[in-house]
Amino acid sequence: MSWLQTSFAQTQLALLNDKLEQLVIERTRNLMETNQELRDTINQYELSQAELKQAHSELVQAAKLAMLGELSASINHEINQPLAPCVPMQKTLASYWSKSVTTQSPVILKKSLVLIK
């Protein structure tokens, strides 16, 4: 092999090495960008998971409060249901008492007791 051929081969080899190094640099840059995108995606996923857990906790709390409200309304209804007839009776008795005079109080009291029974 002549000196000229050797020099040409070395020049070609150097060019190929430079080209290969540029490809490696470009590929490394692409991989780094892809890795960064993957990290960003993972971070976004973790944030979404945290928000989902928070929303789930809030929904559970809201469901508990709704159930407590229903229970409270039910208890209130059960307590007030037997007392409902007492209100008109109380108004009737108050009307009798307000119309009476002190001398008729025992008579009105007897009538009131009869009404209550």
Secondary structure as the mmCIF struct_conf table of DSSP 4:
data_model
#
loop_
_struct_conf.conf_type_id
_struct_conf.id
_struct_conf.beg_label_comp_id
_struct_conf.beg_label_asym_id
_struct_conf.beg_label_seq_id
_struct_conf.end_label_comp_id
_struct_conf.end_label_asym_id
_struct_conf.end_label_seq_id
HELX_RH_AL_P HELX_RH_AL_P1 TRP A 3 LEU A 83
TURN_TY1_P TURN_TY1_P1 ALA A 84 PRO A 85
HELX_RH_AL_P HELX_RH_AL_P2 CYS A 86 LYS A 99
HELX_RH_3T_P HELX_RH_3T_P1 THR A 102 GLN A 104
HELX_RH_AL_P HELX_RH_AL_P3 SER A 105 ILE A 116
#
